[in-house]
Amino acid sequence: METPPYLNIVQYPKRMRLKMGNCSCQQRVEPNSSAAREPVRIAPKLISLDTRSCSSPRRSATRSSQSSLSHPDEIRQQKQHQPEPQTKSTTFYDNYQLLPDETLGHGIAGIVHKCIHRSSSKVYAVKIITKSKVRCKNRIQREIAILHRVQKQHHPNIIELYDVYEDETTVHIVTELCRGGELYEEIIRLKESSRQSIVGCAGRSSVNCFHERDAAHIINELLSAVSSLHSINIVHRDLKPENILLVDGVKERNNLNSTDDLSSSPTSSSSLTSSSSQYTIKLIDFGLSTRHTTLEAPLTSVVGTSYYMAPEVLAGSHDRTCDLWSVGVITFAMLTGRPPFNGVETNEIVSKIRNCQVEMEKQAFWDGVPNEKAKDFIQCLMMKDPQKRYTADMALGHPWIKEFTQLEC
């Protein structure tokens, strides 16, 4: 018997992950850059690497050169705030030691390790990028520039950058270490757990994946991070569960929330009180992010991952509102355990996204979305017309978010 499409994300997670991370896209080049546009393919493992690292105030002369930044505003701001280097010859290995048995991930261009800071003995994550394996050389520099800019916000739900070291062949990006893995992996785990649960068990028959309290808590933190980015005119452009890390692992969350009864109703007061300690997230991977003000002409590059792309991105004319569409898709996936626009081939997914209004009007589309407030929240973010779509600040004030986050206070 043919497998129902909504089960593919659970039964074939590796296959779905590959498709979700391999959308053919075009890398945007800033107007002042001499580099020409060229098609690039986003490697899912490379993207995942960006989720494992972040944060440190120390800089040195051997680290990433500010003169290589593609945007002149970034160059000016970095020069104004650049402290004097502490040493003229420091390298990554002068200050950190790799833990070779603690590999966190692999990618086409690099690998992520755990590492220890020699003087403080603190453990971090480091992404080691081999320059010769990167097609778009300016992407690394742009990501580092945006991370430095975002770092000034000190947002608790954005990965923290500690150090960047660069030599002729390699770039080392040191970030904070998140031990909980990707949100994508948690969706798979909870969906599989839900499928294996006994039908009719109290409270479980209506829960397809995340409980509402946990979903609302995570989305509230994600919206806060997105609002912070948009306030400094940065558009992420690749929001998806693979680019959201959980700070703590399953064991840590269970220890913090040992009294939480997952068999209780998702809206019961006893389960709501512990939601604030259930999950904490960090947004990562700014490789496709760019600076864009509300007064500038729309962005035209088709970038991102097919499952989470807004219709206007596919049409070649978008702005920061594309991030809110992606948040709506993520919310839908967390509540139902499946992407809203699924398909075997990328072309099939793209076609469904372009006709989103028709799909969303079908009742079967909402199977698994627990209540009307959650449904309305998703609809407010997944409006086909970007002008009618909620902003991040508007979404933070939606009744569905308020219902659960106010109970945490």
Beta strands, then each sheet from edge to edge (+ up, - down):
strand 1: 24-26
strand 2: 39-41
strand 3: 96-106
strand 4: 110-117
strand 5: 123-130
strand 6: 161-166
strand 7: 170-175
strand 8: 234-235
strand 9: 244-246
strand 10: 281-283
strand 11: 290-291
sheet 1: 1+ 2-
sheet 2: 3+ 4- 5+ 7- 6+
sheet 3: 8+ 11-
sheet 4: 9+ 10-
end
